[in-house]
Every structure is written in structure tokens, then in C-alpha cells.
């Protein structure tokens, strides 16, 4: 199987975030088994989706993790020129949902397994494949919790999100909440007999807007764009018709935090306002920021392997901060450009896929030397 064919197989699974993922996990497990590699399938608490972890080399020695997620965002955009879950090629572009974000990196890692196994690595390379990353990194915490029983503490993790194979040292953290206000429905002509849920939500929205403005004047880190932590109301819904008093109103609100700031703490004024309004507040997702020093051995190793000076930071988030939070130094480095992700005609160039294979080969060779 070529690396292109491996990518085609992975894209062929419509492993959309939030849905069962047994078919793609079973494919990966079976393929690794055929290479003599034991894969641990780690079901999440949802019961219908799993993470997967496998090791090439001795598990009792600190090694390196190649980390990727198997889920993709939905492919409902009208701009697709063909079935997004059938990989197709056009002038060197490998087009399909997830080709760039981030089944390309996963395909390269899986394709390189036979070569890595043949190196008889004295230091292991691990594969960590997660679910529901696109829903706020919900799957990987369960994999990380299982890691102490699966291998010695790793020296580092490479999260293969698309960065044009330029190592990235930092990204912001993120927390998201859903605030639900309840009221009593009725005819709008008798507002005295009902309770308007949208009105009840207004103080929460005002608190969010005020906190968003305050953060622009708060702590800053010029590695990021914008250099401050941010907060926004992302979705707002409620009401059935203009002449019906709304009995439910829902707002989803996110905070993105610079390194060293807890993103959930940024939402405290909003949560306080929700409590005062009698609204329910549920956490949707949360993950910490990533911050790796430029002089860290992992950063220096990736700089040597890629020939690229590490980039200080990116604006999007990854699972890297969660690896870092459990004591595993982490860096983001993968094929493709993030600007192609989550769009119609998402694609990875064939030479980018080959370059990812070369990077993984060089990692193996550096460990075997």
C-alpha cells in the first residue's frame, strides 16, 4: 500500500466528529496488527468511539509520540466538486475531507510503520490517535489517562496538525460553555403571565461583552495574534415566534487564553452572571495553551529534522497543551496549510505527504543512530 492509498483509505471513512468511529479504528488496528504491531483500542466514556495507541520499539524506555486525530469536521459545504469522502487527485492535490486536517499526517505515520519497525529502534516511537478533537479535544484526555499503563513517560510528543512542517512552539488555550436560561411560555400580549428566557439571558450576554472588552486591555503576549486573551459569544438561540414568550434561550460562549492563563478562569464573570440569572451553565470543552521553550531539546530536535526555525506561535488550538499538561513536552508540526482545513476541496499536496514521511523516517533514523 502506498502512502497515497493509505490516505485514500483513511479519507474513505466518514469519521465525523461526535459520531461512532469503530470502522476507522478497526482498520488502523488491523493494519498495524498485519505489521506485527499491537494496537491498544481505548474506548471513551461515550461507549461508541475510541482512541488508539501503539508502540514501535521498547515500551519501557522514554520515546516519542506521533499524535493525530481521526475525526473530521462535517462536509456539508456546497463547494465540493465531488464526494468529499472519496479521495481524488488533481494536479498533485489530494482532495478530500480530512486530507489536510489531519489524516495526511496519520497516513504518513501509518505508512512509515514497517520502515520504523525494521530499524529495531532502541527508543520507541508511539502512535496516539484520538477521537473528537474537533469538538474541543474531548477524546485525548482519556488516552492520556491510560498512558502510564502503556509506556514509559515519553520524552516528547509531535502533534501533526498542518503547519507546513514548520515546528510550532505555542498556541492559545480554549474553554467553551453553554448557558441556558429557562422561562415560561405564553402569548406575548400577556407578558405579565410569562417569563421571557431571552430577557433573562441578557445580563449574561452583557457580562460576556464586558469581559471581551476588558481582555483587550489585559495581559498580552506578542507571540499571538491578537496578543491578548479573547472571549466571544459564538451562538445565540431562543424563541419560537414573535408573538410567543420564549421559554428557552441558549448562548455558547468561548474564551481563548494566552500561555499562562487558564481559559476557564476568563469565563468566571460570565458564569457568575449566569448563576445570578438562574441560568444553567455547562462546559462544552476545555484545553490548555501550549508553551514550549525555543531551547527545549524537543524544539531543537524538530529544528534539526525539518531544517526550519520553530515558529513562536499559531492562533489555532491543538491537543498539544493537554500532552504538556501531563508532563509530556510537546510541539506542533505536520504537513499542509491550516488555511485549507474546514473548507470545500480541502487538500494536501502529494509532495507535502511525502515530506511528512521523510520527517518521520528521519526521526526514526536519529533514534536508531
SERO-4910 file (N, C-alpha, C, O; in steps of 0.05 Angstrom, whole numbers):
BEGIN
 pado doro    nc1    nc2    nc3   cac1   cac2   cac3    cc1    cc2    cc3    oc1    oc2    oc3
  Unk    A     17    -24      0      0      0      0     18     25      0     35     28     17
  Unk    A     13     43    -19     28     68    -20     17     87      1     -5     82     12
  Unk    A     32    109      6     22    128     25     -3    142     14    -21    149     30
  Unk    A     -4    146    -12    -29    158    -24    -53    139    -19    -74    149    -13
  Unk    A    -48    113    -22    -70     94    -18    -78     94     11   -102     91     18
  Unk    A    -59     96     29    -65     97     57    -83    121     63   -102    119     78
  Unk    A    -76    144     52    -92    168     56   -120    164     45   -140    172     57
  Unk    A   -122    151     21   -148    146      9   -165    129     27   -189    134     30
  Unk    A   -153    109     40   -168     91     58   -178    107     81   -202    104     89
  Unk    A   -162    124     93   -170    139    116   -192    160    109   -211    163    124
  Unk    A   -188    174     87   -208    193     79   -235    180     73   -256    191     77
  Unk    A   -234    155     64   -258    140     58   -276    134     81   -299    127     78
  Unk    A   -266    137    106   -283    134    130   -294    162    137   -279    181    141
  Unk    A   -321    164    137   -333    190    144   -334    193    175   -355    193    187
  Unk    A   -310    194    186   -307    195    215   -312    223    226   -294    236    238
  Unk    A   -336    232    222   -344    260    230   -345    261    261   -354    243    274
  Unk    A   -335    283    271   -334    288    299   -361    283    313   -382    291    302
  Unk    A   -360    271    336   -384    266    351   -400    241    344   -421    235    355
  Unk    A   -389    226    325   -403    202    316   -386    177    323   -362    180    329
  Unk    A   -397    153    322   -382    129    327   -359    126    307   -362    134    284
  Unk    A   -336    116    317   -313    115    299   -301     87    297   -277     84    289
  Unk    A   -316     66    304   -305     39    303   -294     31    276   -272     18    276
  Unk    A   -306     37    254   -295     28    228   -266     37    223   -249     21    215
  Unk    A   -260     63    228   -233     72    222   -213     62    243   -190     56    237
  Unk    A   -222     60    268   -204     50    289   -198     20    283   -175     12    286
  Unk    A   -217      5    275   -213    -23    269   -194    -26    245   -177    -44    245
  Unk    A   -197     -9    225   -179    -10    202   -150     -6    211   -133    -21    203
  Unk    A   -146     15    227   -119     21    236   -108     -2    253    -85    -10    250
  Unk    A   -124    -12    272   -115    -34    289   -107    -58    272    -86    -70    276
  Unk    A   -124    -65    253   -118    -89    236    -94    -85    219    -78   -103    215
  Unk    A    -90    -60    209    -67    -55    192    -42    -57    208    -22    -69    200
  Unk    A    -42    -46    232    -18    -47    250    -13    -76    258     10    -85    258
  Unk    A    -34    -91    263    -30   -120    270    -17   -135    248      0   -152    253
  Unk    A    -23   -128    223    -11   -141    200     19   -135    198     34   -149    185
  Unk    A     27   -113    211     55   -105    211     69   -116    236     93   -110    241
  Unk    A     55   -131    252     67   -142    277     66   -123    300     80   -127    320
  Unk    A     50   -102    298     48    -82    319     22    -85    335      0    -85    322
  Unk    A     23    -86    361      0    -88    378    -12    -60    382      2    -42    390
  Unk    A    -37    -57    376    -51    -32    379    -71    -35    402    -87    -54    403
  Unk    A    -70    -15    420    -89    -15    443   -113      3    435   -109     27    431
  Unk    A   -136     -9    433   -160      7    428   -172     15    455   -178     -2    472
  Unk    A   -175     41    459   -183     52    485   -210     66    483   -211     89    476
  Unk    A   -232     51    490   -258     63    488   -261     87    506   -251     87    529
  Unk    A   -275    108    497   -281    131    513   -307    126    529   -320    106    524
  Unk    A   -313    144    547   -337    141    563   -363    142    547   -384    133    557
  Unk    A   -362    153    523   -386    153    506   -395    126    498   -419    121    494
  Unk    A   -376    107    497   -383     79    491   -383     72    461   -383     49    454
  Unk    A   -384     92    444   -385     86    415   -362     98    399   -363     98    375
  Unk    A   -341    107    413   -317    117    399   -293    112    416   -295    110    441
  Unk    A   -270    110    403   -246    101    417   -221    117    408   -220    127    386
  Unk    A   -202    118    426   -175    126    419   -159    101    412   -168     78    417
  Unk    A   -135    104    400   -118     82    394    -89     89    401    -80    112    395
  Unk    A    -74     70    412    -46     75    419    -30     51    412    -38     28    417
  Unk    A     -7     55    399     11     33    391     40     42    394     45     66    393
  Unk    A     57     23    397     86     29    400    103     13    381     98    -11    377
  Unk    A    123     26    370    144     13    355    169     16    370    180     38    373
  Unk    A    179     -7    381    203     -5    398    196    -12    427    173    -16    434
  Unk    A    216    -12    445    212    -20    473    196      0    489    202     24    490
  Unk    A    174     -9    501    156      9    515    166     17    542    155     35    555
  Unk    A    188      4    552    198     11    578    219     33    577    232     39    598
  Unk    A    223     45    554    242     67    551    227     92    542    209     90    526
  Unk    A    235    116    552    222    140    543    226    145    513    248    146    504
  Unk    A    204    148    499    206    152    470    191    178    461    189    197    476
  Unk    A    182    177    436    169    200    424    141    192    413    138    170    403
  Unk    A    122    210    416     95    205    408     89    220    382     96    243    379
  Unk    A     78    206    362     66    219    339     36    219    343     23    199    344
  Unk    A     25    243    346     -3    246    354    -20    258    332    -12    277    319
  Unk    A    -43    245    328    -62    255    308    -90    249    316    -94    231    333
  Unk    A   -109    262    304   -137    256    310   -150    244    285   -143    251    262
  Unk    A   -168    225    290   -181    210    268   -208    223    259   -218    216    238
  Unk    A   -218    242    275   -244    254    268   -239    278    249   -218    289    248
  Unk    A   -261    285    235   -260    307    217   -286    324    221   -305    314    233
  Unk    A   -286    348    211   -310    364    212   -329    355    191   -321    342    172
  Unk    A   -355    361    193   -374    353    172   -366    365    145   -351    385    143
  Unk    A   -377    353    124   -370    362     97   -396    369     82   -402    358     61
  Unk    A   -411    388     93   -436    396     81   -434    420     64   -455    429     53
  Unk    A   -411    432     61   -408    457     45   -415    452     16   -409    430      5
  Unk    A   -428    471      3   -436    467    -25   -413    468    -45   -417    461    -69
  Unk    A   -389    476    -37   -368    480    -56   -352    455    -64   -334    456    -81
  Unk    A   -359    432    -53   -345    407    -60   -352    400    -89   -375    402    -98
  Unk    A   -332    392   -104   -335    385   -132   -341    355   -136   -348    346   -158
  Unk    A   -339    339   -115   -344    311   -116   -348    301    -87   -346    317    -68
  Unk    A   -352    275    -84   -356    264    -57   -332    270    -39   -310    262    -46
  Unk    A   -336    284    -17   -313    292     -1   -300    269     14   -278    271     24
  Unk    A   -314    246     15   -303    222     28   -292    202      8   -289    178     15
  Unk    A   -286    211    -16   -272    195    -35   -248    212    -44   -251    232    -58
  Unk    A   -224    203    -37   -200    219    -44   -196    220    -74   -198    199    -87
  Unk    A   -191    243    -84   -185    246   -113   -161    264   -117   -154    280    -99
  Unk    A   -148    260   -140   -124    275   -145   -128    295   -168   -141    288   -188
  Unk    A   -117    319   -165   -119    339   -186    -93    355   -186    -89    371   -168
  Unk    A    -76    350   -205    -51    365   -209    -34    364   -183    -24    385   -175
  Unk    A    -32    341   -171    -16    338   -147    -30    344   -122    -18    340   -100
  Unk    A    -55    353   -123    -71    358    -99    -87    333    -92   -101    323   -110
  Unk    A    -85    324    -68   -100    301    -58   -124    313    -42   -120    323    -20
  Unk    A   -148    311    -54   -171    326    -45   -190    307    -30   -197    286    -40
  Unk    A   -199    316     -6   -218    301      9   -220    312     37   -202    324     47
  Unk    A   -243    307     49   -247    317     77   -227    303     95   -225    278     97
  Unk    A   -211    320    110   -191    309    128   -164    305    116   -145    298    130
  Unk    A   -161    308     90   -136    303     77   -114    321     89    -91    311     93
  Unk    A   -121    346     96   -102    364    108   -104    363    139    -84    363    152
  Unk    A   -128    363    149   -133    364    178   -148    339    187   -172    338    186
  Unk    A   -134    319    197   -105    315    194    -98    287    188    -79    275    198
  Unk    A   -114    275    169   -109    248    162    -84    245    145    -74    222    142
  Unk    A    -74    267    133    -49    265    119    -26    257    137    -10    240    130
  Unk    A    -24    270    160     -3    263    179     -7    234    189     13    219    192
  Unk    A    -32    227    195    -37    199    205    -29    179    183    -18    158    189
  Unk    A    -36    185    158    -29    167    136      1    164    134     11    141    130
  Unk    A     16    185    137     45    184    136     56    167    158     74    151    154
  Unk    A     46    171    182     55    156    206     50    126    202     67    110    208
  Unk    A     26    119    193     19     91    190     36     79    167     46     57    170
  Unk    A     39     93    145     54     83    123     83     77    131     96     59    121
  Unk    A     94     94    149    122     91    157    127     69    178    150     63    184
  Unk    A    105     57    188    108     37    209    127     14    201    145      7    216
  Unk    A    123      2    177    142    -20    170    171    -12    170    188    -27    179
  Unk    A    177     12    159    204     22    159    214     26    188    237     18    194
  Unk    A    198     38    205    206     42    232    211     16    247    230     14    262
  Unk    A    194     -3    242    197    -29    255    223    -43    247    236    -56    263
  Unk    A    230    -39    221    255    -52    211    280    -39    222    301    -50    220
  Unk    A    277    -15    234    301     -2    246    309    -13    273    330     -6    283
  Unk    A    292    -30    285    297    -41    312    304    -18    331    326    -18    343
  Unk    A    286      0    333    291     25    348    298     19    378    283      4    391
  Unk    A    320     30    388    325     27    417    308     45    434    305     41    458
  Unk    A    297     66    421    279     85    434    253     84    418    253     86    394
  Unk    A    230     81    432    205     76    417    194    101    405    198    124    414
  Unk    A    178     96    383    161    116    372    132    106    376    126     84    368
  Unk    A    116    122    388     88    115    394     69    129    375     74    151    366
  Unk    A     47    116    369     25    128    354      2    132    373     -8    113    385
  Unk    A     -7    157    375    -30    164    392    -52    176    374    -48    199    365
  Unk    A    -73    162    369    -94    171    351   -120    175    368   -129    157    381
  Unk    A   -131    199    366   -153    206    384   -179    211    369   -180    211    344
  Unk    A   -201    213    384   -227    220    373   -236    247    383   -227    256    404
  Unk    A   -255    259    369   -269    283    377   -250    306    384   -256    322    402
  Unk    A   -228    308    370   -211    332    373   -226    357    364   -223    378    375
  Unk    A   -242    353    342   -256    376    331   -278    387    348   -290    408    343
  Unk    A   -284    372    370   -305    382    389   -292    394    413   -305    397    434
  Unk    A   -266    401    411   -253    413    434   -234    394    449   -231    396    473
  Unk    A   -222    376    434   -202    357    445   -215    340    467   -203    337    489
  Unk    A   -238    328    462   -252    313    482   -242    285    486   -245    273    507
  Unk    A   -230    273    465   -222    245    466   -195    240    479   -192    222    494
  Unk    A   -175    257    473   -148    251    481   -143    251    511   -125    237    520
  Unk    A   -158    266    528   -153    263    556   -156    235    566   -142    227    585
  Unk    A   -174    219    555   -178    192    563   -154    174    555   -146    156    569
  Unk    A   -142    180    532   -118    167    523    -95    173    542    -80    156    550
  Unk    A    -92    199    548    -70    207    566    -73    195    594    -53    189    606
  Unk    A    -97    191    603   -101    178    629    -92    149    629    -83    139    650
  Unk    A    -93    136    606    -85    108    604    -55    105    599    -45     83    601
  Unk    A    -42    127    591    -14    125    582      5    112    602     23     97    593
  Unk    A      4    118    628     23    106    647     23     76    646     43     63    653
  Unk    A      1     63    639     -1     34    638      9     23    611     11     -1    608
  Unk    A     15     41    592     21     32    565     51     36    557     61     21    540
  Unk    A     64     55    570     92     60    563    105     77    584     92     88    602
  Unk    A    132     78    583    147     96    600    141    125    592    133    130    569
  Unk    A    143    144    611    137    171    605    152    181    580    177    180    580
  Unk    A    138    190    559    152    198    534    170    223    538    165    240    555
  Unk    A    190    224    521    208    247    520    194    271    507    200    294    514
  Unk    A    176    265    489    163    287    475    141    277    457    139    253    451
  Unk    A    124    296    449    102    289    430    102    309    407    106    333    411
  Unk    A     98    298    383     95    315    359     67    313    350     57    292    342
  Unk    A     52    335    352     24    336    344     24    345    315     32    368    309
  Unk    A     14    328    297     18    332    268     -3    349    255    -10    343    232
  Unk    A    -13    370    268    -32    388    255    -17    403    233      7    406    234
  Unk    A    -32    413    213    -19    425    190     -5    451    196    -18    471    203
  Unk    A     21    451    194     38    475    199     58    479    176     78    493    180
  Unk    A     54    467    153     74    467    131    100    454    140    121    462    130
  Unk    A     98    436    159    122    422    171    141    442    184    165    436    185
  Unk    A    131    464    193    147    483    210    140    477    239    116    479    246
  Unk    A    159    472    256    153    467    284    140    492    297    149    514    292
  Unk    A    120    488    314    107    510    327    109    506    357    103    484    368
  Unk    A    117    527    371    123    525    400     99    530    418     99    521    441
  Unk    A     80    546    409     59    554    427     33    559    412     32    565    388
  Unk    A     11    555    427    -16    563    417    -33    570    442    -26    563    464
  Unk    A    -55    584    437    -73    591    459    -89    567    469    -92    547    455
  Unk    A    -98    570    493   -117    550    504   -145    560    499   -150    583    492
  Unk    A   -164    542    504   -192    549    498   -211    535    518   -207    512    525
  Unk    A   -231    549    527   -254    537    542   -280    548    530   -281    571    521
  Unk    A   -299    531    529   -326    539    518   -348    529    536   -346    507    547
  Unk    A   -368    546    540   -391    539    557   -417    544    542   -418    559    523
  Unk    A   -437    530    551   -464    534    541   -482    544    564   -484    531    585
  Unk    A   -494    567    561   -511    579    582   -540    577    572   -547    586    551
  Unk    A   -557    565    589   -585    560    582   -603    574    603   -601    568    627
  Unk    A   -619    592    594   -638    606    611   -666    594    605   -673    590    582
  Unk    A   -682    590    626   -709    579    623   -729    600    631   -724    616    649
  Unk    A   -753    600    618   -774    618    625   -801    604    624   -802    579    626
  Unk    A   -822    619    621   -849    608    619   -862    619    593   -865    643    590
  Unk    A   -870    600    575   -882    609    550   -910    620    554   -923    615    574
  Unk    A   -918    636    535   -945    648    536   -948    667    512   -930    671    497
  Unk    A   -972    678    509   -977    697    488   -964    724    495   -965    733    518
  Unk    A   -951    735    475   -936    760    481   -953    783    490   -943    802    501
  Unk    A   -980    781    484   -998    803    493  -1001    803    524  -1010    822    535
  Unk    A   -995    780    536   -997    778    565   -970    772    577   -965    750    588
  Unk    A   -952    791    574   -925    788    584   -924    784    615   -905    774    626
  Unk    A   -946    793    628   -947    791    657   -951    762    666   -947    755    689
  Unk    A   -960    745    647   -965    717    654   -942    698    646   -943    674    652
  Unk    A   -921    708    634   -899    692    625   -872    702    636   -871    722    649
  Unk    A   -852    686    630   -824    694    638   -807    691    613   -805    670    601
  Unk    A   -795    713    604   -780    714    579   -752    704    583   -736    717    597
  Unk    A   -745    680    572   -719    669    576   -697    685    562   -675    687    572
  Unk    A   -703    698    540   -683    715    526   -676    738    544   -653    746    546
  Unk    A   -697    751    555   -691    773    573   -674    764    597   -656    779    605
  Unk    A   -679    740    607   -663    730    629   -634    726    622   -616    727    639
  Unk    A   -629    721    596   -602    716    587   -586    742    582   -561    741    580
  Unk    A   -600    764    580   -586    790    573   -563    797    592   -542    804    583
  Unk    A   -567    794    619   -544    801    636   -519    783    631   -497    792    635
  Unk    A   -524    759    623   -502    741    617   -487    750    592   -463    751    591
  Unk    A   -503    759    572   -491    769    547   -475    795    553   -454    799    542
  Unk    A   -487    812    570   -474    837    576   -447    831    591   -427    845    586
  Unk    A   -447    811    608   -422    804    622   -401    794    603   -378    800    606
  Unk    A   -410    779    583   -391    769    563   -379    791    547   -355    791    542
  Unk    A   -396    810    538   -386    832    522   -367    849    538   -346    858    528
  Unk    A   -373    854    564   -356    870    581   -329    856    585   -308    869    585
  Unk    A   -330    830    590   -305    815    594   -288    814    568   -263    816    570
  Unk    A   -301    812    545   -286    813    520   -271    839    517   -248    839    508
  Unk    A   -284    861    523   -271    887    521   -249    890    541   -228    901    535
  Unk    A   -253    880    566   -232    882    586   -207    867    579   -185    875    585
  Unk    A   -211    844    566   -187    827    560   -169    841    540   -145    835    540
  Unk    A   -179    858    523   -162    872    504   -142    890    518   -122    898    506
  Unk    A   -148    898    543   -131    915    558   -115    900    579   -101    912    595
  Unk    A   -118    873    579   -105    857    599    -77    847    591    -64    859    573
  Unk    A    -69    825    603    -42    814    597    -39    807    568    -58    798    555
  Unk    A    -15    811    557    -11    807    529     14    791    524     33    791    540
  Unk    A     14    776    502     37    760    494     39    764    463     23    755    448
  Unk    A     60    778    455     63    786    427     68    764    408     69    768    384
  Unk    A     72    739    418     75    716    400     48    710    386     48    697    365
  Unk    A     26    719    398      0    711    388    -13    734    373     -7    758    377
  Unk    A    -32    727    355    -49    747    342    -78    740    346    -87    719    337
  Unk    A    -93    757    360    -84    781    374    -67    774    398    -68    751    407
  Unk    A    -52    793    409    -34    786    431    -47    783    458    -33    778    478
  Unk    A    -73    787    460    -87    785    486   -105    760    485   -111    749    464
  Unk    A   -114    752    509   -135    732    510   -161    744    500   -165    768    502
  Unk    A   -179    727    490   -204    737    479   -228    721    488   -225    699    498
  Unk    A   -251    733    484   -276    720    491   -298    729    471   -298    752    463
  Unk    A   -315    710    464   -336    717    446   -361    700    450   -359    678    460
  Unk    A   -384    712    444   -409    697    442   -411    685    414   -413    700    395
  Unk    A   -410    659    412   -409    646    386   -436    640    374   -440    643    350
  Unk    A   -454    631    390   -481    625    381   -502    635    401   -496    637    425
  Unk    A   -525    641    391   -547    651    407   -573    641    395   -578    646    371
  Unk    A   -590    629    411   -615    619    401   -637    621    422   -631    621    446
  Unk    A   -662    623    413   -684    624    432   -709    634    418   -708    649    399
  Unk    A   -731    626    429   -757    635    418   -767    618    395   -752    606    380
  Unk    A   -794    618    392   -807    603    371   -820    622    350   -820    616    326
  Unk    A   -832    644    360   -846    663    342   -847    690    357   -844    691    381
  Unk    A   -851    710    341   -850    737    352   -871    742    373   -867    757    392
  Unk    A   -894    728    371   -916    733    390   -918    712    411   -939    709    424
  Unk    A   -896    696    415   -895    677    437   -873    684    456   -850    690    447
  Unk    A   -879    685    481   -858    690    502   -839    666    501   -847    644    506
  Unk    A   -813    671    496   -794    649    495   -789    635    522   -784    649    542
  Unk    A   -791    609    522   -786    594    547   -758    583    549   -751    572    570
  Unk    A   -742    586    528   -714    577    529   -697    595    513   -705    604    491
  Unk    A   -673    601    523   -653    616    508   -626    604    514   -620    598    537
  Unk    A   -610    601    493   -584    588    497   -562    605    483   -565    614    460
  Unk    A   -540    608    497   -516    622    486   -492    604    490   -488    592    511
  Unk    A   -475    602    469   -450    588    471   -428    608    470   -427    625    452
  Unk    A   -410    607    490   -390    628    494   -363    615    497   -360    595    512
  Unk    A   -343    626    483   -316    614    486   -296    635    494   -299    659    490
  Unk    A   -275    625    507   -252    642    514   -227    629    504   -224    604    506
  Unk    A   -209    645    493   -183    635    484   -161    650    499   -161    675    500
  Unk    A   -143    634    511   -124    646    531    -96    644    521    -87    623    511
  Unk    A    -81    665    526    -52    665    520    -39    645    540    -51    639    561
  Unk    A    -14    637    534      0    619    551      2    630    579      8    654    583
  Unk    A     -1    613    599      0    621    627    -26    630    639    -28    636    663
  Unk    A    -47    631    622    -74    639    632    -93    616    629    -94    603    608
  Unk    A   -109    611    650   -129    590    649   -153    599    633   -166    619    642
  Unk    A   -159    587    611   -182    597    595   -208    596    610   -226    612    605
  Unk    A   -212    576    627   -237    574    642   -240    597    661   -262    606    667
  Unk    A   -217    606    672   -219    629    691   -228    654    677   -241    671    690
  Unk    A   -223    657    652   -232    680    637   -262    682    635   -274    703    632
  Unk    A   -275    659    638   -304    657    636   -318    662    663   -343    661    664
  Unk    A   -303    666    684   -314    669    711   -336    691    712   -357    686    724
  Unk    A   -332    715    701   -353    735    703   -379    727    689   -401    734    697
  Unk    A   -376    711    667   -399    702    653   -414    680    669   -438    680    671
  Unk    A   -399    663    681   -411    642    698   -425    654    722   -446    645    730
  Unk    A   -412    675    734   -425    688    757   -451    701    748   -471    700    763
  Unk    A   -451    714    725   -476    726    715   -497    706    710   -521    710    714
  Unk    A   -489    682    700   -508    661    695   -520    651    721   -545    647    722
  Unk    A   -504    648    741   -514    639    767   -534    659    778   -555    652    789
  Unk    A   -527    685    776   -544    706    786   -571    707    771   -591    714    783
  Unk    A   -570    699    746   -595    700    729   -611    674    732   -632    671    720
  Unk    A   -600    655    747   -614    629    749   -612    612    725   -628    594    720
  Unk    A   -591    617    708   -587    602    684   -568    578    689   -551    580    707
  Unk    A   -571    557    673   -553    534    676   -529    539    658   -531    549    636
  Unk    A   -505    531    668   -480    534    654   -466    507    652   -459    495    672
  Unk    A   -462    498    627   -449    473    622   -423    477    606   -422    493    588
  Unk    A   -402    462    614   -377    463    599   -379    446    574   -387    423    575
  Unk    A   -373    459    551   -373    444    526   -346    431    521   -344    407    514
  Unk    A   -324    446    525   -297    435    522   -277    454    535   -283    477    540
  Unk    A   -254    443    540   -232    459    551   -205    446    546   -203    422    548
  Unk    A   -186    462    538   -158    451    536   -139    475    541   -146    498    536
  Unk    A   -116    468    552    -97    490    559    -80    499    536    -79    486    515
  Unk    A    -67    522    540    -48    532    520    -23    514    519    -18    499    538
  Unk    A     -8    517    497     18    504    495     39    525    496     37    547    485
  Unk    A     61    519    510     84    537    511    109    520    515    114    509    536
  Unk    A    125    517    493    150    502    494    173    522    489    171    538    471
  Unk    A    193    521    506    216    539    503    231    533    477    234    510    469
  Unk    A    240    554    464    255    551    439    281    535    442    290    522    423
  Unk    A    292    534    466    317    520    472    311    492    483    330    478    490
  Unk    A    286    483    484    280    457    494    291    436    475    291    440    451
  Unk    A    301    413    485    312    393    467    293    384    445    302    377    423
  Unk    A    267    383    451    248    375    431    246    395    408    245    388    385
  Unk    A    247    421    416    247    442    395    272    441    378    271    444    354
  Unk    A    295    436    391    320    434    376    320    410    358    331    411    336
  Unk    A    309    387    368    308    363    351    291    368    326    299    360    304
  Unk    A    268    380    330    250    385    307    262    406    288    258    404    263
  Unk    A    277    425    298    290    444    281    311    430    264    314    436    240
  Unk    A    325    411    276    346    396    261    332    378    240    342    376    217
  Unk    A    311    365    248    297    346    230    284    360    206    285    350    183
  Unk    A    273    383    211    258    397    190    275    417    175    268    425    152
  Unk    A    297    426    187    313    447    175    298    474    177    306    493    162
  Unk    A    278    476    195    262    501    197    265    512    226    264    497    245
  Unk    A    269    538    227    268    551    254    240    549    265    221    557    251
  Unk    A    237    540    290    210    539    301    195    565    301    207    587    305
  Unk    A    169    564    295    152    587    296    143    592    325    137    573    339
  Unk    A    143    617    333    136    623    361    108    613    368    105    601    390
  Unk    A     88    618    352     61    612    360     42    612    336     48    624    315
  Unk    A     19    599    339     -3    600    320    -28    607    335    -30    604    359
  Unk    A    -48    615    320    -73    623    332    -92    600    338   -107    601    357
  Unk    A    -91    578    322   -109    556    327    -99    538    350    -76    539    357
  Unk    A   -117    522    361   -111    505    383   -107    476    374   -117    468    353
  Unk    A    -94    460    391    -89    432    386    -89    416    412    -95    427    433
  Unk    A    -84    390    410    -83    373    433    -56    376    448    -52    364    469
  Unk    A    -37    391    437    -10    393    448    -10    403    477      5    393    493
  Unk    A    -28    422    483    -28    432    510    -37    411    530    -28    412    553
  Unk    A    -53    392    522    -61    371    540    -39    351    545    -36    341    567
  Unk    A    -23    345    524      1    328    529     20    343    548     31    330    566
  Unk    A     24    368    543     42    384    560     32    384    589     48    383    608
  Unk    A      6    385    593     -5    387    620      0    362    636     -1    363    661
  Unk    A      4    339    623     10    314    638     40    309    638     49    286    644
  Unk    A     56    329    631     85    326    634    100    317    610    123    309    612
  Unk    A     87    317    586    100    308    562    106    333    545     88    345    534
  Unk    A    132    340    542    138    363    525    127    359    497    128    337    486
  Unk    A    115    380    486    100    377    461    106    400    441    112    422    449
  Unk    A    104    393    416    108    412    394     88    406    372     81    382    369
  Unk    A     80    425    356     62    421    334     77    422    308     92    441    303
  Unk    A     74    401    292     89    401    266     77    380    248     78    356    254
  Unk    A     65    388    226     52    370    208     50    381    180     55    405    176
  Unk    A     43    364    161     42    373    133     16    389    127     -4    385    140
  Unk    A     18    406    107     -5    421     97     -8    448    110      7    455    128
  Unk    A    -28    463    101    -33    490    110    -60    492    123    -80    483    112
  Unk    A    -61    502    147    -86    503    163   -107    519    148   -131    515    153
  Unk    A    -99    537    130   -119    553    115   -136    536     96   -157    545     88
  Unk    A   -127    511     90   -143    493     73   -163    477     89   -180    464     77
  Unk    A   -160    476    115   -177    459    132   -205    471    135   -209    495    133
  Unk    A   -225    453    140   -252    461    145   -265    476    121   -282    493    125
  Unk    A   -255    471     97   -265    484     73   -272    464     52   -262    442     52
  Unk    A   -289    471     32   -293    454      9   -266    450     -6   -249    467     -6
  Unk    A   -264    427    -18   -240    420    -33   -215    420    -15   -193    426    -25
  Unk    A   -218    413     10   -195    410     28   -175    391     15   -183    371      3
  Unk    A   -149    398     16   -130    381      2   -102    383     15    -96    401     31
  Unk    A    -86    363      8    -58    361     15    -43    356    -10    -51    339    -26
  Unk    A    -21    370    -15     -5    365    -38     11    339    -34     20    332    -12
  Unk    A     14    324    -56     28    299    -54     57    302    -43     66    286    -27
  Unk    A     70    323    -51     97    327    -41     97    333    -11    117    327      3
  Unk    A     76    346     -1     74    350     28     71    324     43     82    320     64
  Unk    A     56    306     31     52    279     43     79    264     44     86    252     64
  Unk    A     93    266     22    119    253     20    139    265     40    155    251     53
  Unk    A    137    291     44    155    305     63    149    296     91    167    294    108
  Unk    A    123    291     98    116    282    124    128    254    129    138    248    151
  Unk    A    128    237    109    140    211    111    170    214    116    182    200    133
  Unk    A    183    232    101    211    236    105    218    246    133    238    237    144
  Unk    A    202    263    144    206    273    171    205    250    191    222    248    209
  Unk    A    185    233    188    183    210    207    206    191    203    216    179    223
  Unk    A    214    187    178    237    169    173    262    181    187    278    166    199
  Unk    A    266    207    184    289    220    196    289    218    227    309    214    240
  Unk    A    265    220    238    262    217    267    271    189    275    287    185    294
  Unk    A    261    169    261    269    141    267    299    137    264    312    125    281
  Unk    A    310    147    243    339    144    238    355    158    260    376    148    268
  Unk    A    346    181    269    360    195    290    360    180    317    378    182    333
  Unk    A    339    165    321    337    149    346    352    123    344    362    112    364
  Unk    A    355    112    319    369     87    315    399     91    313    414     72    316
  Unk    A    407    116    308    436    121    304    452    115    330    477    118    330
***
